[in-house]
Amino acid sequence: MSKELEKQYNPKNVEDRLYKTWLDKKYFHAKREADKETYTIVIPPPNITGQLHMGHALDNTLQDILIRYHRMAGYDTLWLPGTDHASIATEAKIVEAMKKEGLTKEDLGREKFLERAWDWKARYGGRIIEQLKKMGSSCDWDRERFTLDTGCNKAVNEVFCNLYEKGLIYRGERIINWCPHCLTSISDAEVEYEDQAGHFWHLRYPFKDGSGYLELATTRPETLLGDTAVAVNPNDERYKDMVGKTLILPLVHREIPVVADDYVEMDFGTGVVKITPAHDPNDFEVGLRHNLEVINVLTPDAKITEDYPAYAGMDRYEARKAIVKDLKKEGALVEIEDYSHNVGTCYRCGTTVEPRVSKQWFVKMKPLAGPAIDAVKTGETKFIPQRFEKVYFHWLENIRDWCISRQLWWGHRIPAWYCADCGEITVSRTAPDACAHCGSKNITQDPDTLDTWFSSALWPFSTLGWPEETEDLKHYYPTNTLVTGYDIIPFWVMRMMFSGIEQTGKAPFDTVLIHGLVRDAQGRKMSKSLGNGIDPLEIIDKYGADALRFTLATGNSPGNDMRFSDERVEASRNFANKIWNAARFILMNLGENEPTPHIPANLILEDKWILSLYNALVADVTDCLEKFELGMAVQKLYDFIWDVFCDWYIEIAKIRLNGEDEAAKSTVKAVLVYVMSNTLKLLHPFMPFITEEIWQTLPHEGESIMISSWPKADDALNYTAEEAQMERIMIAIKAVRNRRAEMNVAPSKKAKVFIETAYGNTFQNGTVFFNRLASASEVQVAEAFDGMDDAVSIITESARIYIPMDELVDFKAELARLEKEKAAVQKELDFVNSKLNNENFVSKAPAAVVEKQRQAKMQLEEKTALIEESIQKLAKK
C-alpha cells in the first residue's frame, strides 16, 4: 500500500510542520558553492515597528517565488533577510509609550532612552520576521541582519567618512523640510504632496518715502514676520524704477528693500513676491544671492517665537488668523482669494511640513547622481517594467542635496565631534580621544542621528560584510533582483544605486522588479481611515499560506496594482483542494512499490497528448519566470492542472485504470505520477506547502521537492500530431455535452453517437472517450451517414456528429411536459385577456401599463403557437 493523504487538505496540519523541517535541514541556507552561478536577493527590510500587511505579503511572495525557482534551477541561491531600525517610527512609538508613564526623552536622558529602545526592539522587533515565516519565506535566517547592528554601523561610519573626505558630505545652514510633529528634519523624498484648499491674501507694502505701495499675494501670511525683502523681475518694466527703494513691512514696521531677481515670474499675480529666506526654499536662494538677513519666526513645534510678543506661543494657524485680522486693521489687507495649492506633508504623520533654515549635515548629490543615471541608461541595471525608469531619472536629474541629519536619538549617531577649544570638527570611523586639529580632549559628539535611509542605502553590500572583503561579499555581490513597490523608488532604490556604485564600483543589482499596490475589491487603497485593510495572518489562518500566495501571484503583472478579495482566496483554496483530490485519486491507484517518476515505453494517444502539453508547460512557466511574468506563469499552471490534467486526463485515465489490461494500467499510472510530480515542482515556488506534502507521498527521488531539480523541456516529448488529434476529439466531446445541456438531457441518459468525418482514425481511437465523457451508448465513425433527418446535428471543424432524437428524448414524457407547459401559458394568457377585455382597466390605467399588457398578450400567444407546433411534431413521431 502506498502512502496516504488525509481526505481533506488542512493547511494547519501541514504548514508549520513542513516549515520546521525545512529550517532543521538548513534547506534555506546558502553554502557559497564555487561551481554554481549565484542568484541573490536582499529583502527590503521591514520596519521593526511593523506588522505584516498585504504589501509585505505580496513583496515577499514574489521574492520567494523567484528564490525557490532559482534554487531548484541549480543556482547557489541566497535570500538575505533582516529588519530596519526605522528611526522616526520607532522613536515615536517609544515616546508614546513613555508618555503614558508621564515621562519624556529628556527626563530619561539619551543612554536610558536607548536602553528602552533596544528593549523594545528585543520584545517586538522579531514579530514581523515570525510573520514572514508564516508566509513560507525561504530566507537564509542564519544570515539575518538589522540596519543598526554592529556590522551595519561600521559600514555607515565608513561611508560617512569616505564621503566627508571626498568633500561629498558637508555641514551647513540650508533650508530643510521640518516636521513640527516628529520634531526632526526630513528629506525631500519623505515629503508627500497633497492638494489643500487655501487662500491668497493680497497685501500692500508701503514705500518708506510715502510714494505709494507695492501689492503682492501670499498663501502664508504668518511668515510675513520674517520677510527681509520684496522681489521683482529685473526685466519687468512696471517696477524698474522701484528696485533699490525701501518698503515698510506691515505690522512689524521693519525697513526692507526691493530687490531684482530672475526667480520672480512677471506674469504670475502682480509680479511682486515677498521674500522670507528662513521659511521658503526659493526665498532662501534669493536671500543668498542678495545677502539678505535670515529671520526665523517659528519654534521647532511651529509656534511663533518670543521675538513677536503679540503672537508669541501661538500655533502657526492660530497666528495666521490673528495676523490677518491685524493686517485688516492696519489697512494692509486688500482682498482674500480662494486658492487650492500643493502642500508638502510628512510621510510618517501627515503633518504639514515647515521649510526651515537649519544647520544640518548634507550629502552633495550631483556628483553621485550621474553614475547612478548612467548605470540604468547603459543597461547595467534594468527596471521591470521599463516605464519606471522615468521616475528614477526624474528624481536623480532634479535632485537637491540630501539632508541626512535627524534630531533623534534612535539611529546611527553622526560620527562627528566638535572641539570646544578650536571650534573644528573631527570626523572619524571610531570614537576619537582628542580633537584631530588641536589635540584638545574637550570634544563632544554631534547629538543627531543619520536618516534611516542612509543605512538602508547600504543594505545590499553592508549585509554581506562590507567594508571587509568577506567571502560572502566576493561571492554574492552584486546581487541580482530587487523586488519592491513603485512608491519607494526615490526613498530607497536610487539611494542604493548611487551608494553601491560609489562605494563598490558596481551597481548593487542587475534588475529592479517593481510591483504595484494591493487594493481592496473595489480598487481602493487599503488604509486605517477606510478600515479596509486585510490582515494576511487572518487569511492564512482561514485558508492557508498557499492560498494567499497563489492569490497574490494570480493576475499579478509587474508595476500594476491588484485587487484583493476573499472570493479570490476561496478560488485559490478550491484550486488547492482540486490538486489534493487529484493526488488522492492517483495514490489510491498505486501499489506498494511503484517506481520513481519515469516515462514508460508503450504510450498511447492520450499519454502522448498530456506529455506534450506538460512539456509545453515546462517551457512556458520557465520562460515566464525568467521574464518576471509571475502572474502569467501561475495562470498557465492553473489552466493546465485544472482544465487539462484533472478534468480531461484523469477522467480518460480511469478507462484503463478500471480495465483488465495490467500493462495498460502500469503505463497510465506511470504517466499520472510523472506528470503530477513534475507539475508539482513547477507549482512549488507558488504553493510550497501543499506541493511538498503531496510530493512526499508520491514515488520520488530525493529528500524534498524544494531542493529537487527544476523540470526541463525535452524535444522528445513534443507530440504535435497527437495534440492535434486529441484537440479534435475534445472539441467534439465538448460540443456533444453542450448540445445535451441545451436540451436538458441528463448525463445518465445514454445515446448513440454517429461521427461523420474525414479523420476516421483519430475518432476511431477516441470512441471510448465519447462513451465515458459524452454519455455515448455506442459510437460509429464513417465518412458519411444516411437517414439522419430526424437526428440532432452538431458541427465542429473536423466532424459532423448525429444523435438520433429518439435516443435523447422520451416522447411520451416530453408530450406530457409540453401539454403541462401549454396549460400554464394559457392560464397566464387568460389573466392578461381578462384585463384587456375590462373597459374600466383600458380607459383608466396609464397608457404605458395598458401597452405593457398588450405586449405580454402577443408574447404569450407566440409562445403558445411554438408549444403547439412542438406537440404536433412529437405526435407524428
Stockholm file with secondary structure:
# STOCKHOLM 1.0

chainA/1-877         MSKELEKQYNPKNVEDRLYKTWLDKKYFHAKREADKETYTIVIPPPNITGQLHMGHALDNTLQDILIRYHRMAGYDTLWLPGTDHASIATEAKIVEAMKKEGLTKEDLGREKFLERAWDWKARYGGRIIEQLKKMGSSCDWDRERFTLDTGCNKAVNEVFCNLYEKGLIYRGERIINWCPHCLTSISDAEVEYEDQAGHFWHLRYPFKDGSGYLELATTRPETLLGDTAVAVNPNDERYKDMVGKTLILPLVHREIPVVADDYVEMDFGTGVVKITPAHDPNDFEVGLRHNLEVINVLTPDAKITEDYPAYAGMDRYEARKAIVKDLKKEGALVEIEDYSHNVGTCYRCGTTVEPRVSKQWFVKMKPLAGPAIDAVKTGETKFIPQRFEKVYFHWLENIRDWCISRQLWWGHRIPAWYCADCGEITVSRTAPDACAHCGSKNITQDPDTLDTWFSSALWPFSTLGWPEETEDLKHYYPTNTLVTGYDIIPFWVMRMMFSGIEQTGKAPFDTVLIHGLVRDAQGRKMSKSLGNGIDPLEIIDKYGADALRFTLATGNSPGNDMRFSDERVEASRNFANKIWNAARFILMNLGENEPTPHIPANLILEDKWILSLYNALVADVTDCLEKFELGMAVQKLYDFIWDVFCDWYIEIAKIRLNGEDEAAKSTVKAVLVYVMSNTLKLLHPFMPFITEEIWQTLPHEGESIMISSWPKADDALNYTAEEAQMERIMIAIKAVRNRRAEMNVAPSKKAKVFIETAYGNTFQNGTVFFNRLASASEVQVAEAFDGMDDAVSIITESARIYIPMDELVDFKAELARLEKEKAAVQKELDFVNSKLNNENFVSKAPAAVVEKQRQAKMQLEEKTALIEESIQKLAKK
#=GR chainA/1-877 SS CCCCCCSSCCHHHHHHHHHHHHHHTTTTCCCCCTTSCEEEEECCCCBTTCCCCHHHHHHHHHHHHHHHHHHHTTCEEEEECEEBCCHHHHHHHHHHHHHHTTCCHHHHCHHHHHHHHHHHHHHHTTHHHHHHHHTTCCCCGGGCEETTSHHHHHHHHHHHHHHHHTTCEEEEEEEEEEETTTTEEECGGGEEEEEEEEEEEEEEEEBTTSSCEEEEEESCGGGGGGCCEEEECTTCGGGGGGTTCEEECTTTCCEEEEEECTTSCTTSTTSEEEECTTSCHHHHHHHHHHTCCCCCCBCTTSBBCTTSTTTTTCBHHHHHHHHHHHHHHHTCEEEEEEEEEEEEEETTTCCBCEEEEEEEEEECCHHHHHHHHHHHHTTSSEEESGGGHHHHHHHHHTCCCEECEESCSSSCBCCEEEETTTCCEEECSSCCSSCTTTCCSCEEECCCEECHHHHHTTHHHHTTTTTSCCHHHHHHCSCSEEEEEGGGIIIIIHHHHHHHHHHHSSCSCSEEEEECCEECTTSCBCCTTTTCCCCHHHHHHHHCHHHHHHHHHTTCCTTCCEECCHHHHHHHHHHHHHHHHHHHHHHHTCCTTCCCSCCCSSCCHHHHHHHHHHHHHHHHHHHHHHTTCHHHHHHHHHIIIIIIIIIIIIHHHHHHHTSSCHHHHHHHHHHHHHHHHHHHHHHTTTSHHHHHHHHHHSSCSSSCGGGSCCCCCCGGGCCHHHHHHHHHHHHHHHHHHHHHHHTTCCTTSCEEEEEEESCHHHHHHTHHHHHHHSCEEEEEEESCCSCCTTEEEEECSSEEEEEEHHHHCCHHHHHHHHHHHHHHHHHHHHHHHHHHTCHHHHHHSCHHHHHHHHHHHHHHHHHHHHHHHHHHHHHHC
#=GC SS_cons         CCCCCCSSCCHHHHHHHHHHHHHHTTTTCCCCCTTSCEEEEECCCCBTTCCCCHHHHHHHHHHHHHHHHHHHTTCEEEEECEEBCCHHHHHHHHHHHHHHTTCCHHHHCHHHHHHHHHHHHHHHTTHHHHHHHHTTCCCCGGGCEETTSHHHHHHHHHHHHHHHHTTCEEEEEEEEEEETTTTEEECGGGEEEEEEEEEEEEEEEEBTTSSCEEEEEESCGGGGGGCCEEEECTTCGGGGGGTTCEEECTTTCCEEEEEECTTSCTTSTTSEEEECTTSCHHHHHHHHHHTCCCCCCBCTTSBBCTTSTTTTTCBHHHHHHHHHHHHHHHTCEEEEEEEEEEEEEETTTCCBCEEEEEEEEEECCHHHHHHHHHHHHTTSSEEESGGGHHHHHHHHHTCCCEECEESCSSSCBCCEEEETTTCCEEECSSCCSSCTTTCCSCEEECCCEECHHHHHTTHHHHTTTTTSCCHHHHHHCSCSEEEEEGGGIIIIIHHHHHHHHHHHSSCSCSEEEEECCEECTTSCBCCTTTTCCCCHHHHHHHHCHHHHHHHHHTTCCTTCCEECCHHHHHHHHHHHHHHHHHHHHHHHTCCTTCCCSCCCSSCCHHHHHHHHHHHHHHHHHHHHHHTTCHHHHHHHHHIIIIIIIIIIIIHHHHHHHTSSCHHHHHHHHHHHHHHHHHHHHHHTTTSHHHHHHHHHHSSCSSSCGGGSCCCCCCGGGCCHHHHHHHHHHHHHHHHHHHHHHHTTCCTTSCEEEEEEESCHHHHHHTHHHHHHHSCEEEEEEESCCSCCTTEEEEECSSEEEEEEHHHHCCHHHHHHHHHHHHHHHHHHHHHHHHHHTCHHHHHHSCHHHHHHHHHHHHHHHHHHHHHHHHHHHHHHC
//
